């Protein structure tokens, strides 16, 4: 578990996967995902059971002890020091409140400082201007076109180190 202020990243547990499924199936979230079919309970359980725990970490984002969304780092490659990251805020009350920014900084710190990764990739729907702008604000830069609908954006450890003081000041974190 990672926490700062009233924001907590709590490891995803089986008792939270139905909450995540409901968020993920909502039209606002689903439209920006690569897999857009409605996910059944059985599919969600299968997905959870197949998560490769040694190369992925999924967290429930909590704000003031209330579940707000999901953030993850997966496809961790220890040899290449790379991984993929993703985030969605599932509870509308937390959209635009800064919760995503705190959660993102906590995950980036975990990835670059604890896991000692060198590069992170984010898969972003090319029609999702909010996500493109948000990832750009974090320091992710366009890397490559994945297909007609999705692009990869990349953040390096060097970019993170340059952005870290900005995040710390913005989020009022200790330097």
Order of alpha helices (4+ residues) and beta strands (2+ residues): beta-beta-alpha-alpha-alpha-beta-beta-beta-alpha-beta-alpha-beta-beta-alpha
